[in-house]
Amino acid sequence: MNKVLFKHIDNSSLIVFRILFGALIFLESVGAIFTGWIRRTLVEPDFTFNFIGFDFLQVIQGEWMYAHYILMGICGLFVMVGYKYRISMLAFTLLWATTYLMQKSSYNNHYYFLMILSAIMVFLPAHKYASIDAKQNPSIKSISMPNWCRLVFIMQLLILYTYASIAKMYPDWLDLTVPELLMRSKSHYVIVGDILQQKFVHYMIAYGGILFDGLIIPLLLWKRTRKVAFFASIFFHLFNSFIFQVGIFPYLSLAFAVFFFEPSIIQKLFLKGKTLFSEEHIEIPSYATVFKTVFVLYFMIQIALPLRHHFIQDNVLWTEEGHRLSWRMMLRSKSANTSFRVVDKNTHVEIRVKLEDYLTKKQIRSASSKPDVMWQFAQRLKSIYAKKGMDIEVYVRAYVSVNGRPSKQLIDSKVDLASVKWNSFKHHDWILPSNLD
């Protein structure tokens, strides 16, 4: 294992990736400001649906988030040029983790991926060439890196893509139900809107998606198929960028290609003045045992997290329990008819809740179909009415359709959601059975 992890290889790929990564996280940060995403998601709402247990993050929600993202953008620039690299990378990681954990209305797996990727980058020697740090302190300059710096990306991508492929192997994806629903919402696109409604496009998305996710990493690793796989990646990710508009993440995915091509190719293309490292050298650090333990444990967790929904009662498409952190991407479409009612425990007076008085349109969609968000909103209502001197119960009537199926009741309308406890590791009995095929 020492020979695999600690063998030194040329570091051109990591240096180029650092520059690309820094530029992309800068664009992600400033883009969130100029597109109005921060205003809609973190400023206008009275509160955000944070990850359960991170309620304390609500204190920074509001206008302060503009400064938060400006600081992230500065960190991105510093990472790109390699200035105070580790401090800048750590600061970005903490800032991004904060914004990730403080809201779920705009959740997607890409945000989670950027958080763990940023954390990994903190520990990588990505500033040891073509950086201000190396210029100011020549003693750190290096043209090589341990092989684990490359392996950590390949293994993380292999886990991500493999689970993404496996997750698509279920009836609603294989019979084209989900691809059709996804493309139906794109029918208004100029020129391509009608094309996206064609059956062959749905087949391409459904089965091409499974094949791409399942095979792309092995094909990039194999020299004979590497170039073809790379061009397939360009098409796949540009298609996702145009159709689904998922920010920097298609381009970040393409940036990983530097770890699959030969170092000599990367060096010639991007770092012509750099000497290519070609020695046979293994350097085992004093902390090797601790490192190997952490390395193995990290990937064991990454492999285990996407499996947890199999150990929770009922279908994850219905309950959402175990959905997050699992690389389950674009697998379901939900519509809902949901209402909340508040009952005063003392007077038994019932009050119908107008969701528009408390939530944005995007938050209403989450609070109408996702049990954990419903529970959080019930806790929010309880807090709001407590300030008015009222002790209340909160009941939910929710009928939800999954992937175009007939609507069914999701929540037991006789259960007071304001009084039940949340448990992140087990099924909640107030979520009614799905009976999904």
C-alpha positions as CSV (number, residue, x, y, z in Angstrom):
1,M,0.0,0.0,0.0
2,N,2.9,2.3,0.7
3,K,4.2,1.9,-2.8
4,V,0.8,2.8,-4.2
5,L,0.1,5.8,-2.0
6,F,3.5,7.3,-1.5
7,K,5.2,6.8,-4.8
8,H,6.1,10.3,-6.2
9,I,4.7,11.3,-9.6
10,D,4.7,14.5,-11.6
11,N,2.5,17.1,-10.1
12,S,1.5,19.0,-13.3
13,S,-2.1,17.7,-13.1
14,L,-2.6,19.0,-9.6
15,I,-1.1,22.4,-10.3
16,V,-3.3,22.9,-13.4
17,F,-6.4,21.6,-11.5
18,R,-5.7,24.1,-8.6
19,I,-5.7,27.0,-11.1
20,L,-8.9,25.7,-12.8
21,F,-10.6,25.0,-9.5
22,G,-9.7,28.4,-8.1
23,A,-11.2,30.1,-11.2
24,L,-14.3,28.0,-11.0
25,I,-15.1,28.6,-7.4
26,F,-14.5,32.4,-8.0
27,L,-17.1,32.3,-10.8
28,E,-19.5,30.2,-8.6
29,S,-19.2,32.8,-5.8
30,V,-19.6,36.0,-7.9
31,G,-22.2,34.3,-10.1
32,A,-24.4,33.6,-7.2
33,I,-24.5,37.4,-6.5
34,F,-25.0,38.6,-10.1
35,T,-27.7,36.0,-11.0
36,G,-29.7,36.9,-7.9
37,W,-29.4,33.5,-6.4
38,I,-28.2,34.9,-3.0
39,R,-31.1,37.4,-2.9
40,R,-33.7,34.7,-3.7
41,T,-32.3,32.0,-1.5
42,L,-30.5,33.6,1.4
43,V,-31.7,37.2,1.7
44,E,-35.4,37.5,0.9
45,P,-36.7,34.5,2.9
46,D,-37.5,35.1,6.6
47,F,-35.6,32.0,7.4
48,T,-33.9,29.1,5.5
49,F,-34.5,25.4,5.9
50,N,-31.1,24.5,7.2
51,F,-29.9,21.0,7.7
52,I,-31.5,19.7,10.9
53,G,-29.1,20.5,13.8
54,F,-27.6,23.5,12.2
55,D,-30.2,26.1,13.3
56,F,-27.5,28.4,14.7
57,L,-26.5,29.2,11.1
58,Q,-29.7,31.2,10.8
59,V,-28.0,34.2,12.5
60,I,-26.0,35.0,9.4
61,Q,-28.8,34.7,7.0
62,G,-29.7,38.0,5.2
63,E,-27.7,40.9,3.8
64,W,-24.5,39.5,5.4
65,M,-24.5,36.7,2.8
66,Y,-23.3,39.1,0.1
67,A,-20.2,39.7,2.1
68,H,-20.0,36.0,2.7
69,Y,-19.9,35.3,-1.0
70,I,-17.6,38.1,-1.8
71,L,-15.1,36.6,0.7
72,M,-15.5,33.2,-1.0
73,G,-14.8,34.8,-4.4
74,I,-11.6,36.4,-3.0
75,C,-10.6,32.9,-1.6
76,G,-11.1,31.5,-5.1
77,L,-8.8,34.0,-6.6
78,F,-6.2,33.3,-4.0
79,V,-6.4,29.6,-4.6
80,M,-6.1,30.2,-8.4
81,V,-2.8,32.1,-8.0
82,G,-1.6,30.1,-5.1
83,Y,-1.5,32.8,-2.5
84,K,-1.7,31.7,1.2
85,Y,-3.1,28.6,-0.4
86,R,-4.0,26.4,2.6
87,I,-5.5,29.3,4.5
88,S,-7.5,30.4,1.5
89,M,-8.6,26.9,0.7
90,L,-9.6,26.2,4.3
91,A,-11.5,29.5,4.5
92,F,-13.4,28.7,1.3
93,T,-14.3,25.2,2.6
94,L,-15.7,26.6,5.8
95,L,-17.6,29.3,4.0
96,W,-19.0,27.0,1.5
97,A,-19.9,24.4,4.1
98,T,-21.8,27.1,6.0
99,T,-23.9,28.1,3.0
100,Y,-24.5,24.4,2.1
101,L,-25.7,23.5,5.6
102,M,-27.9,26.6,6.1
103,Q,-30.4,25.9,3.3
104,K,-31.9,22.9,1.6
105,S,-34.4,24.5,-0.7
106,S,-31.8,24.7,-3.4
107,Y,-30.1,21.4,-2.5
108,N,-28.3,19.3,-5.0
109,N,-25.6,16.8,-4.9
110,H,-23.2,19.1,-6.7
111,Y,-23.1,21.4,-3.7
112,Y,-22.3,18.5,-1.4
113,F,-19.6,17.4,-3.9
114,L,-18.0,20.8,-3.9
115,M,-17.9,20.8,-0.1
116,I,-16.1,17.5,0.2
117,L,-13.8,18.3,-2.7
118,S,-12.8,21.6,-1.1
119,A,-12.1,19.9,2.1
120,I,-9.8,17.4,0.2
121,M,-8.0,20.3,-1.5
122,V,-7.0,21.8,1.8
123,F,-4.6,18.9,2.4
124,L,-3.2,18.7,-1.1
125,P,0.2,20.2,-2.0
126,A,-1.3,22.1,-4.9
127,H,0.6,25.3,-4.2
128,K,4.1,24.0,-4.7
129,Y,4.5,25.1,-8.3
130,A,3.3,28.1,-10.4
131,S,2.1,29.9,-7.2
132,I,2.8,33.1,-5.3
133,D,3.5,30.9,-2.3
134,A,6.3,29.0,-4.1
135,K,7.7,32.3,-5.5
136,Q,7.8,33.9,-2.0
137,N,9.1,30.7,-0.4
138,P,11.2,28.8,-2.9
139,S,12.0,26.0,-0.4
140,I,8.5,24.6,-0.9
141,K,8.8,24.4,-4.7
142,S,8.4,20.9,-6.0
143,I,7.7,19.2,-9.4
144,S,6.3,16.0,-7.8
145,M,3.6,14.8,-5.5
146,P,2.6,11.5,-3.7
147,N,0.5,9.3,-5.9
148,W,-2.4,9.5,-3.4
149,C,-3.0,13.1,-4.5
150,R,-4.2,11.7,-7.8
151,L,-5.8,8.6,-6.4
152,V,-8.1,10.5,-4.1
153,F,-9.8,12.2,-7.0
154,I,-10.1,9.1,-9.1
155,M,-11.6,7.1,-6.2
156,Q,-14.0,9.9,-5.3
157,L,-15.2,10.2,-8.9
158,L,-15.5,6.4,-9.2
159,I,-17.8,6.3,-6.2
160,L,-19.9,9.2,-7.3
161,Y,-20.4,8.0,-10.9
162,T,-21.0,4.4,-9.9
163,Y,-23.7,5.2,-7.5
164,A,-25.2,7.7,-9.9
165,S,-25.4,4.9,-12.5
166,I,-26.8,2.3,-10.1
167,A,-29.5,4.7,-8.8
168,K,-30.9,5.1,-12.3
169,M,-31.6,1.4,-12.6
170,Y,-35.2,1.5,-11.4
171,P,-38.5,1.3,-13.2
172,D,-39.4,5.0,-13.5
173,W,-36.0,5.7,-15.1
174,L,-35.8,2.7,-17.3
175,D,-39.4,3.1,-18.7
176,L,-38.5,6.8,-19.6
177,T,-41.0,8.3,-17.1
178,V,-38.5,10.5,-15.4
179,P,-36.6,11.6,-18.5
180,E,-39.9,12.5,-20.2
181,L,-40.9,14.6,-17.1
182,L,-37.6,16.3,-17.0
183,M,-37.7,17.2,-20.7
184,R,-41.3,18.3,-20.5
185,S,-40.2,21.2,-18.3
186,K,-37.7,22.3,-21.0
187,S,-40.3,22.5,-23.8
188,H,-40.1,26.3,-23.8
189,Y,-36.4,26.3,-24.8
190,V,-35.8,28.1,-28.1
191,I,-35.0,25.8,-31.1
192,V,-34.2,22.7,-29.0
193,G,-37.4,22.6,-26.9
194,D,-39.3,20.5,-29.4
195,I,-36.4,18.2,-30.0
196,L,-36.1,17.5,-26.3
197,Q,-39.6,16.0,-26.4
198,Q,-38.6,13.3,-28.9
199,K,-38.6,9.7,-27.7
200,F,-35.0,9.1,-29.0
201,V,-33.8,11.9,-26.8
202,H,-35.5,10.3,-23.7
203,Y,-33.8,7.0,-24.6
204,M,-30.5,8.8,-25.0
205,I,-30.8,10.5,-21.6
206,A,-32.1,7.3,-19.8
207,Y,-29.7,4.7,-21.1
208,G,-26.9,7.0,-22.2
209,G,-26.9,8.4,-18.6
210,I,-26.6,4.9,-17.1
211,L,-23.8,3.9,-19.5
212,F,-21.9,7.2,-19.1
213,D,-22.0,7.2,-15.3
214,G,-21.1,3.6,-15.1
215,L,-18.3,3.5,-17.6
216,I,-16.7,6.9,-17.8
217,I,-14.0,6.5,-15.1
218,P,-12.8,3.0,-16.4
219,L,-12.8,4.4,-20.0
220,L,-10.8,7.4,-18.9
221,L,-8.3,5.2,-17.1
222,W,-7.7,3.0,-20.1
223,K,-5.4,4.6,-22.5
224,R,-7.0,3.2,-25.7
225,T,-10.4,4.7,-24.9
226,R,-9.3,7.8,-23.0
227,K,-9.6,10.3,-25.9
228,V,-13.0,9.0,-26.9
229,A,-14.2,9.1,-23.3
230,F,-13.0,12.6,-22.9
231,F,-14.9,13.9,-25.9
232,A,-17.9,12.0,-24.7
233,S,-17.5,13.8,-21.4
234,I,-17.4,17.2,-23.2
235,F,-20.7,16.4,-24.9
236,F,-22.3,15.0,-21.8
237,H,-21.3,17.9,-19.5
238,L,-22.0,20.7,-22.0
239,F,-25.5,19.1,-22.5
240,N,-26.1,19.2,-18.8
241,S,-24.8,22.7,-18.5
242,F,-27.2,24.0,-21.3
243,I,-30.3,21.9,-20.4
244,F,-30.1,21.8,-16.6
245,Q,-28.1,25.0,-15.9
246,V,-26.2,23.6,-12.9
247,G,-23.5,26.3,-12.6
248,I,-19.8,25.4,-12.6
249,F,-20.2,21.7,-12.0
250,P,-20.1,20.4,-15.6
251,Y,-16.9,22.4,-16.1
252,L,-15.5,21.2,-12.8
253,S,-16.2,17.7,-14.0
254,L,-14.3,18.3,-17.2
255,A,-11.4,19.8,-15.2
256,F,-10.8,16.4,-13.6
257,A,-9.6,15.1,-16.9
258,V,-6.1,16.4,-16.1
259,F,-5.7,13.5,-13.6
260,F,-6.4,10.8,-16.3
261,F,-4.0,12.0,-19.1
262,E,-0.3,11.4,-19.0
263,P,1.6,14.0,-17.0
264,S,3.8,14.8,-20.0
265,I,0.7,15.8,-22.0
266,I,-0.6,18.1,-19.2
267,Q,2.9,19.6,-18.8
268,K,3.3,20.3,-22.5
269,L,-0.2,21.8,-22.8
270,F,-0.3,24.0,-19.7
271,L,3.2,24.2,-18.0
272,K,5.7,24.3,-20.8
273,G,8.4,25.9,-18.6
274,K,8.1,23.1,-16.0
275,T,10.5,20.2,-15.7
276,L,8.8,16.9,-16.0
277,F,9.3,14.6,-13.0
278,S,10.2,11.1,-14.1
279,E,12.2,9.5,-11.2
280,E,11.3,6.3,-9.4
281,H,10.9,7.6,-5.9
282,I,8.9,6.5,-2.8
283,E,8.9,8.7,0.2
284,I,7.0,7.3,3.2
285,P,6.1,10.1,5.7
286,S,6.3,9.7,9.4
287,Y,2.5,9.9,9.7
288,A,2.0,7.2,7.1
289,T,0.0,4.9,9.5
290,V,-2.4,7.7,10.6
291,F,-2.8,8.8,7.0
292,K,-3.6,5.3,5.7
293,T,-6.2,4.9,8.5
294,V,-7.9,8.2,7.7
295,F,-7.7,7.5,3.9
296,V,-9.4,4.1,4.3
297,L,-12.0,5.3,6.8
298,Y,-13.0,8.3,4.6
299,F,-13.7,6.1,1.6
300,M,-15.5,3.5,3.7
301,I,-17.8,6.3,4.8
302,Q,-18.2,7.5,1.2
303,I,-19.2,4.0,0.1
304,A,-21.5,3.5,3.0
305,L,-23.5,6.8,3.0
306,P,-25.3,6.1,-0.3
307,L,-26.4,2.7,1.0
308,R,-28.1,3.9,4.1
309,H,-31.6,4.3,2.6
310,H,-31.7,0.5,2.0
311,F,-31.8,0.1,5.7
312,I,-34.6,2.6,6.3
313,Q,-38.2,1.5,5.9
314,D,-40.1,2.3,2.7
315,N,-39.0,3.8,-0.6
316,V,-36.6,6.7,-0.5
317,L,-38.4,8.3,-3.5
318,W,-41.4,8.7,-1.2
319,T,-39.9,9.4,2.3
320,E,-36.7,11.2,1.2
321,E,-35.0,9.5,4.2
322,G,-31.4,8.8,3.1
323,H,-31.7,10.7,-0.2
324,R,-29.1,13.4,0.5
325,L,-25.4,12.7,0.4
326,S,-26.1,9.7,-1.8
327,W,-25.5,10.8,-5.4
328,R,-29.1,10.3,-6.3
329,M,-29.4,12.9,-9.1
330,M,-32.5,13.9,-11.0
331,L,-34.4,10.7,-10.2
332,R,-37.8,11.9,-9.3
333,S,-40.4,14.5,-10.0
334,K,-43.0,15.4,-7.4
335,S,-46.2,17.4,-7.3
336,A,-48.1,18.1,-4.2
337,N,-51.3,19.5,-2.7
338,T,-50.4,20.4,0.9
339,S,-51.9,22.4,3.7
340,F,-50.9,23.2,7.2
341,R,-53.3,24.0,10.1
342,V,-52.5,25.3,13.6
343,V,-54.6,24.4,16.6
344,D,-54.4,26.4,19.9
345,K,-54.0,23.8,22.7
346,N,-55.9,26.0,25.2
347,T,-58.8,27.3,23.1
348,H,-58.8,24.6,20.4
349,V,-59.2,27.3,17.8
350,E,-58.0,26.2,14.4
351,I,-56.1,28.4,12.1
352,R,-55.4,27.7,8.5
353,V,-51.8,28.6,7.5
354,K,-51.2,30.5,4.3
355,L,-47.8,29.2,3.2
356,E,-47.2,32.4,1.1
357,D,-47.1,34.4,4.3
358,Y,-44.1,32.5,5.5
359,L,-42.3,31.0,2.6
360,T,-40.9,31.7,-0.9
361,K,-42.2,29.8,-3.9
362,K,-39.2,27.5,-3.9
363,Q,-39.5,26.9,-0.2
364,I,-43.2,26.1,-0.6
365,R,-42.3,23.4,-3.1
366,S,-40.0,21.7,-0.6
367,A,-42.4,22.2,2.4
368,S,-45.2,20.6,0.3
369,S,-43.5,17.3,-0.6
370,K,-40.5,16.6,1.7
371,P,-41.2,15.3,5.2
372,D,-38.1,16.7,6.9
373,V,-38.9,20.2,5.6
374,M,-42.5,19.8,6.7
375,W,-41.3,18.9,10.2
376,Q,-39.0,21.9,10.2
377,F,-41.7,24.2,9.1
378,A,-43.9,22.9,11.9
379,Q,-41.2,23.7,14.4
380,R,-40.9,27.1,12.9
381,L,-44.7,27.7,13.3
382,K,-44.5,26.5,16.9
383,S,-41.7,29.1,17.6
384,I,-43.6,31.9,15.9
385,Y,-46.8,31.3,17.8
386,A,-44.9,30.8,21.1
387,K,-43.8,34.4,20.7
388,K,-47.4,35.4,20.5
389,G,-48.1,33.5,23.8
390,M,-49.8,30.5,22.1
391,D,-49.0,26.9,22.6
392,I,-50.0,25.1,19.4
393,E,-50.2,21.9,17.5
394,V,-49.4,21.6,13.8
395,Y,-51.2,19.2,11.5
396,V,-50.4,18.6,7.8
397,R,-52.6,17.3,5.0
398,A,-50.3,16.4,2.1
399,Y,-51.2,14.5,-1.1
400,V,-48.1,13.9,-3.2
401,S,-47.6,12.4,-6.6
402,V,-44.2,10.8,-7.4
403,N,-43.2,10.6,-11.1
404,G,-46.7,11.2,-12.4
405,R,-48.4,8.6,-10.3
406,P,-51.8,9.3,-8.7
407,S,-51.5,11.4,-5.6
408,K,-51.4,9.7,-2.2
409,Q,-51.5,10.9,1.3
410,L,-47.9,11.4,2.5
411,I,-48.3,12.5,6.2
412,D,-50.6,11.1,8.9
413,S,-52.8,14.2,9.3
414,K,-53.6,13.2,12.9
415,V,-50.0,13.6,14.1
416,D,-48.9,16.9,15.6
417,L,-45.6,17.5,13.8
418,A,-44.7,20.3,16.3
419,S,-44.5,17.7,19.1
420,V,-42.6,14.8,17.5
421,K,-38.9,14.4,17.5
422,W,-36.7,14.1,14.5
423,N,-34.3,11.2,14.1
424,S,-31.8,11.3,11.3
425,F,-31.1,7.5,11.4
426,K,-34.5,5.9,11.3
427,H,-37.9,5.9,9.6
428,H,-40.6,8.2,11.0
429,D,-44.0,6.5,11.5
430,W,-45.9,9.6,10.7
431,I,-44.8,9.2,7.1
432,L,-47.5,7.0,5.6
433,P,-46.6,3.9,3.5
434,S,-45.9,4.6,-0.2
435,N,-46.7,1.2,-1.8
436,L,-44.5,2.3,-4.7
437,D,-43.7,-0.4,-7.2
